[in-house]
């Protein structure tokens, strides 16, 4: 479902780009806008990992237990081992970057390592590996290209209109409709871009839970990280809000919900989905990277999911366990 939703949203974004191009008129302008947006975002696509890691002061996790956890998860998922970094930041959070699984990096903050136990850290890292496995960097680059091109076309429409260089007889719409397109098209593109980002987070939760085999651990980690991110500032993220979508939980202090202007799904919705996944038997990552549903427990033997709260209630989080290796 996550892939189908993403495909539909990308198709909607492409259709919007073509519609705005039709209003602006002329294939030349469309090609120029698309070419500029493509060049800008391809540069980011090839260099984003280095830029983001340097921006957040990430240091290699050589020899750290975090590196061993990621190595075990990557082997379980049948993926290449990504580079692993630690960020000296009190806000608990994590992100993945890189243009493909062969050139990927995952990073966790010291705040995350301080408040999560080992299973929860594994759940978070599995979520980030899912982003790598799903090539979400490529998907978000595609959306950025289209959204950027739509913005440029809208600017071209405004410029040509204000400069009087546009022949109104060639305009398929009236001046009021053209003004509406000029103002609303970039907004619509941004909304679709954010919807794609939210869709990819849900999909990374699902695949991440499958990789680590413990949906409850990831759900518990999301609850803890959300509480920490709500009260602890991440000054680098606040100064560079365009990087906020990379993190597992929104590092900015916007009270997120599944609204139009959020890049992350509502945390409780994510938790509910993960708990429902475990209640349904969950998934385990088989050797070779294939994902298989766990077999049901033998008759008379209680499932771990039997104590899971009903959807809509917050999971019980172990507040007594401190540190990633507890």
N, C-alpha and C positions, 0 to 999 in steps of 0.2 A: 504494500500500500504506500509506503514511504517513497519508493522509486516512482510509482505512478503519479503520486501527487507532485513530486518534483518535476516530472516530465510535463505535466499539465501546466504548471506554473511557468516553466521555461517557454512552453509554447505560447502562453498568454503574453509573456514579456516580448517574445519575438513578434507576435501579432501587433502588439502595441508599437513596437519599433517601426514596423512596416506601415502602420496606419499614420503615425506621425510623419514618416517620410512622404507618404502620399499627400498629406496636407502641406508640407513644406514645398514639395514639388521638385522634380529634377533629380535624376539619379546621381548626378555629380555631387550634390550636397550630401546625400545619404552616404555615398562611398567615403567621402572625406571624413564625416563625423564618425562613421564606424571604424575607419582606419586609425584615426587618432585615439579613440577609446581603446581599440585593440592593442595598439602599441604601448599605451600607458599601462594597461593591465597585464600584458605579457611580461613587461619589465617587472611588475610586482609579483607575478606568478613565479618567475625564475629566481627572484631575489628576496621574496617575502620572508622566508625562513631566517636568513641572515639578518635582515632588517629588524624583524620582530624580536629575535633573541638578543640582539645587541641593544635594542631599545629598552628591554626589561632587565638588562644586566645578567642574563642567564649564564651560569657556569656549568661545565660538564660534570655529570654525576659519576665520574670514574670511580669504580670500586664501592660505590654506595649501594645499600640494600635496594634502593629504588631501581637501580640498573638491573639487578638480578630479577626483581619482580617483572619488569618490562620484558626482559629476555625470555622468561618462562611463558608469559602471555603471548609474545610474538611467536614462539615455537608452537604453542598450543593452537594458535590461529593459522599457522602455516604462512607467516609473513616474514619479510626481511626484518632484521633487528634495526629499529630506528636509533638515532642518537638521543641520549637522555640528558636532560638539563635540570638544574635546580635554580630557582629564583629566590633571592633573599628578599622576601616580601611577607609581611605578617598576615595579609588577607589570604585566607585559604582559597586556592583556585588552581587551575591547570589548563593547558591548551596543547594542541597539536598544530604543526605547520609543515610545509614541504609540498613540492609539486607532485610527488608520486611515492608509492611505498618504498622505492629504492633510495629516495632522497628525502626522508622524513625525519622529524624531530618531535619529541614530546617533552613537556616541561611541567614541573609542579613547584609550587611555592613552599617555602619553609613553614608557612602558616598551615598549609594543608597537611604536611608531614607531621606537624605537631599535634593536630587535633584528631586525626583519623587513625583507626587501627589498621593492621596489615591487610585484612580482607577488603576494607573500604578503599584503601589506596589502590589495591589491585583492581577494584571495580572502576575507579576513576581512570586509571591508566588503560583499562580495557575499552572504556568509552572513547578515549583519545585514539587508541589504535583503530577503533571502528571508523573514526573520521578519516584516518589514513587509508584504511582498506576500501572505504567507499569513494575515495578520491574526491572528498568534499572541497579540497582546495581548488581543484579543476572546476567543479560545479559553481563555486562561488566566484571564480574568475570569469566564467561565462556570463553569470548574472551581472557582474560588475561591468563587463564589456557592453552588454545590451543596455543596462541602466545608464551608463555613462554616455553612450551614443544617443539615447533618447534625450538626455539633458542637453547635449550639444545641438541636436536638431531643434529643440525648443528655443535655445539661445539664438540659433540662426534665424528662426522664425521671428523672434522678437527684434533682432538686429535689422533684418531686411524690412520688417514692417515699419520700425521707427525711422529707418534711413530713407524710406520711400522708394526702395529699390525693387519692390515686389509689384508685379503686374496683377492687380486685383482680378482681371479677367481670367487669369490662369488659376485663380484660387478656387478649388472645388467647394469651399465653405465660405460663409460670410465672415465679415471682420469679427463679429462677436464670437462665433464658433472658433475662429482661429485663435482669438485671445484665450478662450477656455482651454483649447488644446495646449497652448503655450504654457499656461499656468498649471494645468492639471496633469499633463502627461508625465512630467518628472516626479510628481507626487505619486501617481499610480505606479510608476516604475519602482520607486522606493518601497512602496507597500508590498509589491510582488517580491522584491528582493528580500525583504524581511520575512515574508511568509516562507520563502524557500529556506532561509536560514533556520527558522523554527522547525520546519519539516525535517531538515538534516539532523537537528538535535534529537528529535524523537527517534529517528532511525539509528543514530549512534548509541542511544540508550539501549535500544533493542539488541543491536549486534554486540555492544559492549557487555551486556548482561549474558549473552550467549558465550562470549569468549571467556569471561571469568567464571561462568557457571553459577553465579550468585546474584540474582536480581535484587535480593533484599540488601546485600552489602552496598550495592550501588545506590539504592534508594536511601539508605541510611546516610551514605556519604553526601548525597545531594542535600538532604535536610541539614546536615552539619555545615556544609559549605555555604548554603544559603543564609543561615543565621550569621555566620562569620562575615560574609561579604556585605551583609546589611549594616554592620556596625563598624567595620574596619575599612579605612580608605585605601585605595590603590591609586596613588598620585599619578603614576605613569599612565595608567588607563584613563584617568580623568582628563589628563592632558592630551591623550590620543584616543578619543572615543571611537574612531574608525576601527580600532583593533579589538573592541569589546566583544564582537561576535565570535572571536576565536576561543574564548574561555568557556569552560563547562557551565559556569554560572555567570550571569551578567556582573562584571566587576564594578559597574557604575551604580550609583545610588538611586536608580529609578526603581520604584516599586513595581516589579514586573507582573504582568498578567498576560493572558493570551489576547492581547489587544493588537491593533493594527500597527502600532509604532514600536513594537518590541522585537528584538532579534532572538530572544530566547523564549521558549514556552514557559508557562506558569510552572513553578517547581512542584507544587502539589499535584498537578496533572501528570507530571513526569513520574512522580513517586507512585501515584495510583496505578499507572500503566505497568510499572515494574512489579508492583505487588500482585497485580492481576496476572502478570506473566508467570510469577513464581507459583501462584495459586493454581494455575493451569498446568503445572508440571515443569515450566521453565525449559531451558535449552542447555545443552552442554556442547562444547567444541570438541569434535572428534579429531583424531590424528589426521594430518593432511589438510586441516583447515576447514573441513566441511562441518556444518552445523546441524546437530540432530536434537530432536526433542528427547528429554529425559524419559525413561520408562516410568510408568506409574509404580508406586510402591506396592509390595506384595499385600494381599488381602490381610486385614487385621493389623497392619503396621502403619502407624500414623505418619502422614507426610509432614515435612518441615513447614509446608504452607498452611497446616491446619490452624496455626496460631496467628495467622496474618489477619490484621484488622480489615474490616470491610472497606471497599473503595469509598473514598471521600474522607476517611479518617487518617490522621497522620500516623506513620509507623512509630513503634516504640524504638527510640534511639538510645543506645548504650552510652550514657554520659560519663560513666565511671572509667571507661577505657581511654587512656591518653596515649598519644604517640602512635606512629605507624606500625610498630612492631609488638604492640600489646596483644 
